[in-house]
Amino acid sequence: MTGEQHSSTHPPLPPTTEDDRFSWLRLLRSRRVGVATFHRLLAEHGTAQKALAALPEVARAAGVEGYETCPAGVIEAELKAAKAAGARLLCLGSPDYPEPLTHLSDAPPLLWAIGDIGLLKRPMIALVGARNASSLGTRMARALARDLGAEGFVIVSGLARGVDAAAHLASLDTGTIAILAGGVDVIYPPENATLADSIARRGLLLSEQPMGLAPLARHFPRRNRIISGLARGVVVVEAAARSGSLITARDALDQGREVMAVPGHPFDARAAGCNLLIRDGAHLVRNAADVVAALPPAELEAAPRQPDLPPDIPPPSPERRSLRETAALHQQILSRLGPSPVAEDQLIRDLAVPARQVGPALVDLELEGRINRQPGGLLSLAGSG
């Protein structure tokens, strides 16, 4: 029941009443009804109510006996949870549904949204990359997000650690959208809860999954198609040769979006995916101007330029770390460094840790032979050059 492809180029007529919306949710949440099956059933039966009535017989014809549709109580609980979270339901075909997604063969029939849905009317660029991003990677993500925001683009990403979080933080003032792999009210990873709260108040959280659903590994590739589908272009900042960011890039190609990548040092595994993309024809990105130049002219006309913003300011430093956290700080430092030298002051800014704590940690790592200190206050991982 889940293998069919939806071939219609026109979205279905959106539900116009509460009962209709309830039935759409109930159909989509029914067992073995994926996006493709939902579209097919709606096309064949005209309404979700008729599709629900026919579903047991459809299942029986497919060899599934004793099939039951999603209980009404499950949908009532989801609607109650959505109300408590302040989430709004966006239905495919309705005026507030994001127009770029309507052209996808696997467009999400329903999306839960928390925040400013007006951002969906503006041109969007996706910024994605490594969770264990280097100092240079997060710095690049912030610069691109800030400068593209100033050019009028909304930044779309996945609220993951590393590049995603840096892109969201830098675009809070100009417009940012986070696509969640689980329910729109379930924040993952947990350490991004404060960031997610800021996005809910100043940007937009979006998910196709049921309210309250904790994300599983299989949900992330599905989430990625929404990230690329919303945007006119996808920029990969850092990515290993096999990573979720490359899945997003492949989705973008399939959806007819522009694919761009930031080059990296050949010895840095976090740059391998980006370098492969560029080798295979992705646009090379050095700055926001390169991104803008790669977009179709119509997109440039649609992007209203934002007022000039103050320079990027790093987040405030957390409280002093205890001695028990020294090992964790060492790991943070090592994860930020790579074969390409990074200035010590820039590393300290990216870590958002007081210099009086980073300094001794750097000395420890240098004495252990795990980092190299080069002239001019530059740092790199030992043994990577």
KEKE-3310 file (N, C-alpha, C; in steps of 0.2 Angstrom, whole numbers, plus 5000, padded with zeros to 4 digits):
npx = (5004:5011:5019:5017:5018:5015:5008:5001:5001:4994:4989:4978:4961:4960:4956:4941:4933:4932:4929:4934:4948:4951:4948:4958:4969:4967:4966:4980:4987:4984:4987:5000:4998:5006:5014:5013:5003:4992:4990:4986:4974:4966:4965:4958:4946:4941:4937:4944:4935:4928:4939:4944:4933:4934:4946:4948:4944:4953:4965:4962:4962:4975:4980:4980:4973:4959:4961:4961:4957:4965:4961:4949:4951:4965:4968:4961:4968:4980:4977:4973:4986:4992:4986:4989:5003:5003:5003:5000:4990:4994:4988:4990:4987:4980:4980:4990:4999:5016:5021:5032:5033:5022:5024:5031:5032:5031:5024:5022:5006:5001:5006:5013:5015:5024:5025:5030:5022:5022:5035:5036:5032:5042:5057:5068:5083:5093:5104:5115:5125:5139:5137:5147:5154:5168:5178:5180:5170:5158:5159:5159:5146:5138:5142:5137:5123:5120:5123:5116:5103:5103:5102:5089:5084:5076:5083:5084:5085:5090:5090:5100:5115:5130:5133:5120:5114:5122:5119:5105:5105:5112:5103:5092:5087:5083:5076:5072:5069:5066:5066:5059:5063:5055:5040:5033:5034:5043:5059:5075:5092:5092:5100:5098:5086:5084:5088:5078:5066:5069:5067:5054:5048:5053:5055:5051:5045:5044:5035:5031:5027:5018:5011:5021:5029:5044:5059:5065:5079:5075:5067:5074:5080:5067:5064:5074:5070:5060:5067:5076:5066:5059:5068:5076:5089:5102:5114:5129:5139:5149:5153:5154:5159:5149:5134:5120:5118:5122:5112:5102:5107:5106:5092:5089:5094:5085:5074:5075:5082:5095:5112:5124:5141:5153:5170:5183:5198:5208:5212:5204:5191:5178:5176:5175:5163:5158:5168:5167:5154:5157:5166:5158:5150:5143:5139:5153:5155:5160:5156:5142:5138:5142:5132:5120:5123:5122:5108:5092:5087:5074:5072:5081:5074:5063:5068:5067:5078:5086:5087:5104:5113:5120:5138:5142:5139:5146:5137:5133:5145:5145:5143:5157:5167:5168:5181:5179:5173:5184:5189:5178:5179:5191:5188:5178:5186:5195:5186:5183:5194:5205:5214:5217:5223:5218:5214:5218:5210:5199:5194:5191:5181:5171:5169:5163:5167:5175:5191:5200:5198:5200:5213:5222:5218:5221:5235:5237:5233:5242:5254:5251:5253:5242:5238:5244:5253:5255:5265:5259:5248:5240:5231:5230:5225:5236:5246:5239:5242)
npy = (4994:5006:5009:5016:5029:5046:5055:5066:5083:5093:5100:5092:5097:5107:5103:5110:5112:5108:5095:5090:5092:5084:5072:5071:5070:5058:5049:5050:5046:5033:5016:5009:5019:5029:5044:5044:5034:5041:5052:5044:5038:5049:5054:5044:5042:5055:5062:5063:5056:5047:5039:5034:5026:5016:5011:4999:4988:4991:4987:4974:4969:4970:4960:4961:4957:4960:4974:4990:5007:5022:5026:5037:5043:5045:5055:5065:5067:5071:5083:5090:5091:5099:5111:5114:5116:5127:5125:5126:5119:5116:5113:5104:5112:5123:5141:5145:5135:5130:5136:5131:5117:5111:5107:5095:5077:5070:5078:5083:5080:5086:5098:5103:5118:5130:5146:5160:5159:5167:5168:5158:5163:5170:5170:5156:5149:5134:5129:5117:5105:5097:5089:5088:5100:5109:5123:5133:5129:5131:5145:5149:5145:5154:5166:5165:5163:5175:5185:5181:5182:5196:5199:5196:5183:5169:5157:5140:5125:5111:5110:5103:5099:5108:5114:5117:5123:5134:5141:5144:5152:5163:5169:5172:5185:5189:5179:5163:5145:5130:5113:5099:5082:5074:5076:5092:5098:5091:5092:5090:5089:5088:5098:5109:5116:5128:5136:5132:5137:5150:5151:5147:5159:5169:5164:5150:5134:5118:5103:5087:5076:5067:5076:5076:5065:5056:5058:5045:5036:5034:5044:5055:5056:5058:5070:5078:5080:5089:5101:5103:5104:5116:5126:5137:5134:5123:5124:5116:5115:5109:5092:5074:5061:5051:5056:5064:5076:5075:5067:5077:5085:5077:5075:5088:5090:5080:5087:5098:5109:5121:5116:5119:5120:5122:5122:5112:5107:5095:5084:5084:5075:5080:5088:5081:5077:5089:5092:5082:5084:5097:5092:5085:5094:5103:5120:5130:5138:5153:5163:5173:5180:5171:5162:5169:5172:5160:5157:5156:5170:5175:5172:5181:5193:5192:5193:5203:5215:5216:5227:5233:5224:5222:5217:5200:5193:5183:5170:5173:5168:5153:5148:5147:5132:5117:5107:5094:5094:5096:5086:5085:5098:5098:5088:5096:5106:5098:5093:5105:5108:5105:5100:5112:5127:5137:5152:5156:5165:5165:5152:5152:5161:5154:5143:5148:5150:5155:5164:5161:5149:5141:5143:5136:5123:5122:5122:5110:5101:5103:5099:5086:5082:5083:5093:5106:5121:5135:5148:5165:5163:5152:5137:5119:5102:5089:5079:5079:5086)
npz = (5000:5001:4991:4979:4967:4968:4955:4951:4945:4951:4966:4979:4982:4996:5013:5020:5031:5049:5051:5039:5040:5051:5045:5035:5043:5050:5040:5035:5046:5047:5048:5037:5028:5018:5012:4997:4996:5002:4993:4982:4986:4989:4977:4970:4977:4980:4992:5009:5019:5011:5007:5019:5022:5012:5014:5022:5013:5003:5009:5011:4998:4996:5003:5016:5031:5042:5044:5052:5052:5058:5075:5080:5092:5093:5084:5090:5102:5096:5090:5102:5108:5099:5100:5113:5111:5103:5089:5072:5058:5042:5027:5012:4997:5002:5005:5014:5014:5010:4995:4986:4990:4984:4971:4972:4970:4981:4990:5007:5014:5025:5037:5052:5061:5070:5074:5064:5050:5039:5034:5025:5013:5008:4998:4999:5006:5008:5021:5025:5034:5043:5058:5068:5066:5060:5067:5057:5049:5056:5057:5043:5040:5049:5043:5030:5032:5039:5029:5018:5023:5025:5012:5009:5010:5017:5029:5029:5038:5048:5062:5068:5077:5076:5059:5056:5067:5069:5057:5059:5071:5066:5058:5064:5066:5053:5047:5049:5047:5054:5051:5057:5062:5070:5080:5079:5091:5098:5102:5095:5093:5111:5117:5109:5113:5118:5107:5098:5105:5103:5089:5087:5092:5085:5072:5062:5066:5059:5054:5047:5054:5067:5081:5096:5093:5094:5086:5074:5066:5053:5050:5047:5033:5026:5032:5026:5013:5013:5018:5007:4997:5000:4998:4986:4983:4989:5000:5005:5018:5026:5025:5027:5017:5016:5022:5030:5024:5011:5006:5007:4997:4986:4985:4982:4969:4963:4964:4956:4961:4965:4968:4979:4986:4999:4997:5005:5015:5007:5016:5026:5033:5035:5025:5013:5007:5002:4993:4984:4979:4972:4963:4955:4949:4957:4962:4967:4982:4990:4997:5001:4990:4979:4981:4978:4965:4959:4958:4950:4939:4942:4956:4962:4960:4968:4981:4994:4999:5016:5030:5034:5045:5062:5065:5066:5081:5094:5104:5121:5133:5142:5160:5171:5168:5177:5185:5182:5169:5161:5152:5143:5137:5131:5121:5114:5109:5100:5091:5084:5077:5063:5048:5042:5047:5061:5069:5085:5093:5086:5087:5101:5101:5093:5102:5112:5125:5140:5138:5148:5152:5140:5136:5146:5142:5129:5131:5138:5128:5118:5124:5125:5113:5104:5097:5085:5087:5078:5070:5072:5080:5076:5075:5074:5071:5077:5067:5055:5044)
capx = (5000:5015:5025:5015:5021:5009:5010:4997:5004:4990:4987:4971:4957:4961:4950:4938:4930:4936:4928:4938:4955:4951:4948:4964:4974:4965:4969:4987:4990:4982:4993:5002:4996:5012:5012:5011:4996:4987:4988:4982:4968:4962:4963:4953:4940:4938:4938:4947:4930:4927:4945:4944:4928:4936:4953:4949:4944:4959:4970:4961:4964:4982:4982:4980:4966:4958:4964:4957:4959:4967:4956:4947:4954:4972:4968:4959:4974:4985:4974:4974:4993:4994:4983:4993:5009:5002:5004:4995:4990:4995:4985:4992:4982:4978:4984:4996:5004:5022:5020:5037:5032:5016:5026:5034:5028:5029:5023:5018:4999:5000:5012:5012:5019:5024:5029:5028:5021:5023:5041:5035:5030:5048:5062:5072:5090:5094:5111:5116:5131:5141:5135:5153:5157:5175:5178:5179:5164:5153:5161:5156:5139:5136:5143:5133:5117:5119:5124:5110:5098:5103:5099:5081:5082:5075:5087:5081:5090:5087:5091:5105:5121:5135:5132:5113:5113:5125:5115:5099:5107:5114:5098:5086:5084:5081:5071:5075:5065:5069:5062:5061:5062:5050:5035:5035:5034:5049:5066:5081:5095:5089:5104:5095:5080:5084:5088:5071:5062:5070:5065:5047:5046:5055:5056:5046:5047:5039:5036:5025:5026:5013:5013:5024:5033:5051:5062:5069:5083:5072:5063:5078:5079:5061:5064:5078:5067:5057:5072:5078:5060:5057:5073:5078:5095:5104:5122:5132:5145:5154:5149:5158:5158:5143:5131:5113:5119:5123:5105:5098:5109:5103:5085:5088:5095:5079:5068:5077:5085:5102:5116:5131:5145:5159:5176:5187:5205:5207:5214:5198:5185:5172:5175:5175:5157:5158:5173:5164:5149:5160:5169:5152:5146:5139:5142:5158:5153:5165:5153:5135:5138:5142:5125:5116:5125:5120:5101:5089:5086:5067:5073:5084:5069:5058:5071:5068:5084:5085:5092:5110:5113:5127:5142:5140:5141:5145:5133:5137:5149:5142:5146:5164:5166:5171:5187:5176:5172:5190:5189:5173:5181:5196:5184:5175:5192:5197:5181:5183:5200:5206:5221:5217:5225:5212:5216:5216:5205:5192:5192:5188:5174:5167:5167:5159:5170:5180:5198:5204:5197:5202:5220:5225:5216:5226:5242:5237:5232:5249:5259:5250:5254:5236:5237:5250:5253:5259:5266:5254:5243:5236:5231:5228:5226:5242:5246:5234:5245)
capy = (5000:5012:5009:5020:5036:5051:5058:5072:5089:5098:5098:5091:5102:5107:5103:5117:5112:5105:5088:5088:5092:5078:5066:5071:5068:5051:5045:5050:5043:5026:5011:5008:5024:5034:5050:5042:5031:5046:5055:5040:5037:5055:5055:5039:5043:5062:5065:5058:5052:5041:5035:5030:5020:5011:5008:4991:4984:4992:4983:4967:4967:4970:4955:4963:4955:4963:4981:4995:5014:5026:5027:5044:5046:5046:5061:5070:5068:5075:5090:5093:5092:5104:5117:5116:5119:5133:5123:5127:5114:5118:5108:5104:5116:5129:5147:5146:5130:5133:5134:5127:5110:5109:5104:5089:5071:5067:5083:5082:5082:5090:5101:5107:5124:5134:5152:5164:5156:5172:5167:5153:5166:5173:5165:5152:5145:5129:5128:5111:5102:5092:5090:5089:5105:5113:5130:5136:5127:5135:5152:5150:5144:5160:5171:5164:5164:5182:5189:5179:5185:5203:5200:5195:5176:5165:5152:5134:5120:5105:5111:5099:5102:5111:5119:5119:5127:5140:5145:5146:5157:5169:5171:5174:5192:5190:5174:5156:5140:5124:5107:5094:5075:5071:5080:5099:5099:5087:5096:5085:5087:5092:5104:5115:5118:5136:5139:5130:5142:5157:5150:5147:5165:5174:5161:5145:5127:5115:5096:5083:5071:5068:5079:5071:5059:5056:5056:5039:5037:5034:5050:5061:5057:5061:5077:5082:5082:5096:5106:5105:5106:5123:5131:5137:5131:5120:5125:5111:5119:5103:5085:5068:5057:5048:5060:5066:5082:5073:5065:5083:5087:5072:5077:5095:5088:5077:5092:5104:5115:5122:5113:5122:5117:5126:5118:5111:5104:5088:5080:5085:5071:5084:5092:5076:5077:5095:5092:5077:5088:5101:5088:5082:5099:5108:5127:5132:5144:5156:5168:5174:5183:5166:5159:5173:5172:5153:5156:5159:5177:5176:5172:5187:5199:5190:5193:5210:5216:5217:5232:5231:5221:5223:5211:5193:5193:5176:5170:5174:5163:5150:5149:5143:5125:5113:5103:5088:5095:5097:5082:5087:5104:5095:5085:5101:5109:5094:5093:5111:5109:5101:5101:5119:5131:5141:5157:5154:5169:5163:5146:5154:5164:5149:5138:5152:5148:5161:5162:5159:5141:5138:5144:5130:5117:5122:5120:5103:5097:5104:5095:5079:5081:5082:5099:5110:5128:5138:5155:5169:5161:5147:5130:5114:5095:5086:5073:5079:5089)
capz = (5000:5002:4986:4973:4967:4966:4948:4949:4946:4954:4973:4980:4985:5003:5018:5021:5038:5054:5050:5033:5042:5055:5041:5032:5048:5052:5034:5034:5052:5047:5047:5030:5023:5017:5008:4991:4996:5004:4987:4977:4989:4989:4970:4968:4981:4980:4999:5014:5022:5007:5007:5025:5021:5007:5016:5024:5007:4999:5012:5010:4992:4996:5007:5024:5034:5049:5044:5055:5051:5064:5079:5081:5098:5092:5081:5095:5106:5092:5090:5108:5109:5094:5103:5119:5109:5098:5082:5066:5053:5035:5022:5005:4993:5005:5004:5019:5013:5006:4988:4983:4991:4980:4965:4973:4969:4988:4995:5013:5014:5031:5041:5059:5061:5076:5073:5059:5043:5034:5031:5019:5007:5005:4995:5005:5004:5014:5023:5029:5035:5048:5065:5071:5061:5063:5069:5051:5046:5059:5055:5037:5041:5051:5038:5024:5034:5040:5023:5014:5027:5023:5005:5009:5010:5023:5029:5031:5040:5051:5069:5071:5080:5071:5054:5056:5073:5068:5052:5063:5076:5063:5054:5069:5065:5046:5045:5049:5047:5056:5049:5063:5060:5074:5080:5079:5098:5101:5100:5095:5099:5117:5119:5105:5115:5119:5100:5096:5108:5100:5082:5088:5094:5080:5065:5061:5067:5054:5054:5044:5059:5072:5087:5101:5090:5095:5079:5073:5061:5046:5049:5045:5026:5024:5034:5022:5006:5015:5018:5000:4993:5002:4996:4979:4982:4995:5001:5010:5021:5028:5025:5026:5010:5017:5027:5028:5020:5004:5005:5005:4991:4981:4985:4979:4962:4960:4964:4952:4965:4964:4973:4980:4991:5001:4997:5011:5014:5005:5022:5032:5031:5035:5018:5008:5004:4998:4987:4979:4975:4968:4957:4951:4946:4961:4962:4972:4986:4994:5001:4999:4983:4975:4981:4974:4958:4956:4958:4944:4940:4945:4963:4964:4960:4973:4987:4996:5003:5022:5032:5036:5052:5065:5064:5069:5088:5096:5109:5127:5136:5148:5166:5172:5169:5183:5183:5179:5162:5157:5146:5138:5134:5126:5115:5110:5105:5095:5086:5080:5073:5057:5046:5041:5053:5064:5073:5092:5095:5082:5090:5107:5100:5091:5107:5117:5132:5142:5136:5154:5152:5134:5136:5149:5139:5123:5133:5139:5122:5114:5128:5124:5106:5100:5092:5083:5087:5072:5070:5071:5084:5072:5078:5069:5073:5075:5062:5050:5039)
cpx = (5004:5020:5023:5018:5015:5011:5006:5001:5000:4988:4980:4967:4958:4955:4947:4934:4934:4935:4933:4945:4956:4952:4955:4969:4973:4968:4976:4990:4988:4988:4994:5000:5002:5009:5009:5004:4991:4985:4984:4975:4963:4960:4958:4946:4937:4939:4941:4942:4929:4933:4945:4939:4930:4943:4953:4948:4950:4964:4969:4963:4972:4985:4983:4974:4966:4960:4959:4961:4961:4961:4955:4951:4961:4972:4966:4964:4979:4983:4975:4981:4995:4992:4987:5000:5009:5004:4998:4995:4989:4993:4987:4986:4979:4982:4990:5001:5010:5021:5026:5036:5026:5018:5030:5030:5026:5028:5019:5011:4998:5006:5010:5017:5018:5028:5026:5028:5022:5030:5041:5034:5036:5053:5067:5078:5091:5102:5111:5123:5133:5139:5142:5157:5164:5173:5177:5173:5158:5153:5158:5149:5135:5136:5138:5125:5115:5119:5118:5104:5097:5101:5092:5079:5081:5080:5083:5086:5086:5088:5095:5111:5125:5133:5124:5111:5116:5121:5108:5100:5109:5109:5091:5082:5081:5076:5074:5069:5068:5064:5064:5059:5057:5044:5037:5036:5040:5055:5071:5086:5092:5093:5102:5089:5079:5084:5081:5066:5062:5067:5057:5044:5047:5056:5050:5049:5042:5041:5030:5023:5021:5015:5016:5028:5040:5054:5066:5074:5080:5068:5067:5079:5073:5061:5068:5075:5063:5061:5074:5072:5058:5061:5074:5085:5098:5112:5124:5139:5151:5150:5154:5155:5151:5139:5124:5113:5119:5116:5101:5100:5106:5095:5084:5089:5088:5073:5069:5079:5092:5106:5122:5134:5151:5165:5180:5194:5204:5209:5209:5193:5179:5171:5175:5169:5156:5162:5170:5159:5152:5163:5164:5148:5142:5143:5147:5156:5159:5162:5145:5134:5138:5135:5120:5117:5122:5112:5098:5087:5079:5068:5076:5079:5065:5061:5071:5074:5083:5089:5098:5110:5120:5131:5140:5143:5140:5140:5137:5140:5145:5146:5153:5163:5170:5177:5184:5174:5178:5190:5184:5175:5187:5193:5181:5181:5194:5192:5180:5189:5201:5213:5222:5218:5219:5215:5214:5210:5198:5190:5189:5181:5169:5165:5163:5160:5175:5187:5202:5203:5200:5210:5224:5224:5220:5233:5242:5237:5239:5254:5258:5251:5248:5235:5243:5248:5258:5260:5260:5247:5238:5237:5228:5228:5233:5241:5242:5236:5249)
cpy = (5006:5013:5013:5027:5041:5055:5064:5078:5094:5095:5096:5097:5102:5106:5110:5117:5108:5097:5085:5087:5086:5072:5065:5068:5060:5047:5044:5046:5035:5021:5009:5013:5029:5040:5048:5038:5036:5049:5051:5039:5043:5056:5050:5040:5050:5065:5060:5054:5046:5036:5031:5024:5015:5008:5001:4987:4985:4987:4976:4965:4967:4964:4956:4962:4959:4970:4986:5002:5017:5027:5035:5047:5048:5053:5067:5072:5072:5082:5094:5095:5098:5111:5119:5119:5125:5131:5124:5122:5117:5112:5109:5107:5122:5135:5148:5140:5132:5131:5130:5119:5107:5105:5097:5083:5068:5073:5081:5084:5087:5092:5104:5112:5128:5140:5156:5161:5160:5171:5162:5156:5170:5168:5162:5149:5140:5129:5122:5109:5098:5094:5091:5094:5108:5120:5134:5135:5131:5143:5153:5150:5151:5166:5171:5166:5172:5186:5187:5182:5193:5204:5198:5188:5173:5159:5146:5129:5115:5105:5106:5102:5104:5116:5122:5124:5134:5144:5148:5152:5164:5172:5172:5180:5193:5185:5167:5151:5133:5118:5102:5087:5072:5076:5088:5102:5095:5089:5091:5089:5091:5098:5110:5117:5125:5139:5138:5135:5148:5157:5150:5154:5170:5171:5156:5138:5123:5107:5093:5077:5072:5072:5074:5065:5060:5054:5049:5040:5037:5040:5056:5062:5060:5068:5081:5084:5088:5102:5108:5107:5113:5128:5131:5134:5129:5121:5120:5114:5114:5097:5080:5065:5054:5051:5062:5072:5081:5070:5071:5085:5083:5074:5084:5094:5085:5082:5098:5110:5115:5119:5116:5119:5122:5121:5117:5108:5097:5083:5080:5081:5075:5088:5087:5076:5083:5095:5087:5081:5093:5098:5086:5088:5104:5115:5128:5138:5146:5161:5169:5176:5177:5162:5162:5172:5165:5152:5159:5166:5179:5176:5178:5193:5198:5192:5200:5211:5218:5223:5229:5229:5222:5217:5206:5194:5186:5176:5171:5168:5160:5151:5145:5136:5122:5109:5096:5088:5097:5093:5083:5094:5102:5092:5091:5105:5105:5093:5099:5112:5104:5102:5108:5123:5136:5146:5155:5159:5168:5157:5148:5157:5159:5144:5142:5150:5153:5159:5160:5151:5138:5138:5138:5124:5116:5119:5112:5099:5097:5100:5088:5077:5080:5088:5102:5117:5131:5145:5159:5167:5156:5140:5125:5107:5092:5080:5073:5083:5085)
cpz = (5000:4996:4980:4973:4965:4960:4947:4950:4949:4962:4974:4983:4993:5007:5020:5028:5043:5053:5044:5036:5047:5051:5038:5037:5049:5046:5034:5040:5052:5045:5039:5025:5023:5013:5001:4991:4998:4998:4983:4980:4988:4981:4967:4971:4982:4987:5004:5018:5018:5007:5013:5025:5017:5009:5018:5018:5003:5002:5011:5003:4991:5000:5014:5026:5041:5050:5047:5054:5058:5068:5080:5087:5098:5089:5086:5100:5102:5092:5096:5110:5105:5097:5109:5117:5104:5091:5078:5061:5046:5031:5015:5001:4996:5004:5008:5018:5009:4999:4984:4984:4987:4974:4966:4972:4976:4992:5001:5013:5019:5034:5047:5059:5067:5074:5067:5052:5038:5030:5025:5013:5004:5002:5000:5002:5010:5015:5028:5030:5041:5055:5069:5067:5065:5064:5062:5048:5049:5057:5048:5037:5043:5046:5032:5026:5036:5034:5018:5017:5025:5016:5004:5009:5017:5023:5032:5032:5045:5059:5072:5074:5074:5066:5055:5061:5072:5062:5055:5067:5072:5059:5058:5067:5058:5043:5045:5050:5049:5054:5054:5060:5064:5074:5081:5087:5102:5098:5101:5090:5105:5119:5114:5107:5116:5112:5097:5098:5104:5092:5082:5089:5088:5073:5065:5062:5062:5054:5051:5049:5064:5078:5093:5099:5091:5088:5079:5067:5054:5045:5046:5037:5023:5026:5029:5015:5007:5015:5011:4996:4994:4998:4988:4977:4989:4995:5007:5012:5023:5028:5023:5019:5011:5023:5025:5024:5013:5002:5003:4999:4985:4980:4981:4971:4959:4960:4960:4955:4963:4970:4973:4986:4993:5001:5004:5009:5012:5011:5027:5029:5031:5029:5012:5004:4999:4992:4982:4975:4970:4961:4952:4948:4950:4961:4968:4976:4991:4999:4998:4992:4978:4975:4977:4967:4954:4955:4952:4945:4943:4953:4966:4965:4966:4980:4989:5001:5010:5024:5034:5043:5055:5064:5068:5076:5091:5102:5116:5130:5142:5154:5166:5172:5175:5180:5180:5172:5158:5151:5141:5134:5129:5120:5111:5106:5099:5089:5081:5076:5068:5054:5044:5047:5055:5069:5080:5095:5092:5085:5097:5106:5098:5097:5112:5124:5134:5140:5142:5155:5146:5134:5139:5145:5133:5125:5134:5133:5117:5118:5126:5116:5101:5095:5091:5084:5082:5073:5069:5075:5081:5075:5073:5073:5072:5071:5057:5044:5034)
residu = (MET:THR:GLY:GLU:GLN:HIS:SER:SER:THR:HIS:PRO:PRO:LEU:PRO:PRO:THR:THR:GLU:ASP:ASP:ARG:PHE:SER:TRP:LEU:ARG:LEU:LEU:ARG:SER:ARG:ARG:VAL:GLY:VAL:ALA:THR:PHE:HIS:ARG:LEU:LEU:ALA:GLU:HIS:GLY:THR:ALA:GLN:LYS:ALA:LEU:ALA:ALA:LEU:PRO:GLU:VAL:ALA:ARG:ALA:ALA:GLY:VAL:GLU:GLY:TYR:GLU:THR:CYS:PRO:ALA:GLY:VAL:ILE:GLU:ALA:GLU:LEU:LYS:ALA:ALA:LYS:ALA:ALA:GLY:ALA:ARG:LEU:LEU:CYS:LEU:GLY:SER:PRO:ASP:TYR:PRO:GLU:PRO:LEU:THR:HIS:LEU:SER:ASP:ALA:PRO:PRO:LEU:LEU:TRP:ALA:ILE:GLY:ASP:ILE:GLY:LEU:LEU:LYS:ARG:PRO:MET:ILE:ALA:LEU:VAL:GLY:ALA:ARG:ASN:ALA:SER:SER:LEU:GLY:THR:ARG:MET:ALA:ARG:ALA:LEU:ALA:ARG:ASP:LEU:GLY:ALA:GLU:GLY:PHE:VAL:ILE:VAL:SER:GLY:LEU:ALA:ARG:GLY:VAL:ASP:ALA:ALA:ALA:HIS:LEU:ALA:SER:LEU:ASP:THR:GLY:THR:ILE:ALA:ILE:LEU:ALA:GLY:GLY:VAL:ASP:VAL:ILE:TYR:PRO:PRO:GLU:ASN:ALA:THR:LEU:ALA:ASP:SER:ILE:ALA:ARG:ARG:GLY:LEU:LEU:LEU:SER:GLU:GLN:PRO:MET:GLY:LEU:ALA:PRO:LEU:ALA:ARG:HIS:PHE:PRO:ARG:ARG:ASN:ARG:ILE:ILE:SER:GLY:LEU:ALA:ARG:GLY:VAL:VAL:VAL:VAL:GLU:ALA:ALA:ALA:ARG:SER:GLY:SER:LEU:ILE:THR:ALA:ARG:ASP:ALA:LEU:ASP:GLN:GLY:ARG:GLU:VAL:MET:ALA:VAL:PRO:GLY:HIS:PRO:PHE:ASP:ALA:ARG:ALA:ALA:GLY:CYS:ASN:LEU:LEU:ILE:ARG:ASP:GLY:ALA:HIS:LEU:VAL:ARG:ASN:ALA:ALA:ASP:VAL:VAL:ALA:ALA:LEU:PRO:PRO:ALA:GLU:LEU:GLU:ALA:ALA:PRO:ARG:GLN:PRO:ASP:LEU:PRO:PRO:ASP:ILE:PRO:PRO:PRO:SER:PRO:GLU:ARG:ARG:SER:LEU:ARG:GLU:THR:ALA:ALA:LEU:HIS:GLN:GLN:ILE:LEU:SER:ARG:LEU:GLY:PRO:SER:PRO:VAL:ALA:GLU:ASP:GLN:LEU:ILE:ARG:ASP:LEU:ALA:VAL:PRO:ALA:ARG:GLN:VAL:GLY:PRO:ALA:LEU:VAL:ASP:LEU:GLU:LEU:GLU:GLY:ARG:ILE:ASN:ARG:GLN:PRO:GLY:GLY:LEU:LEU:SER:LEU:ALA:GLY:SER:GLY)
# end
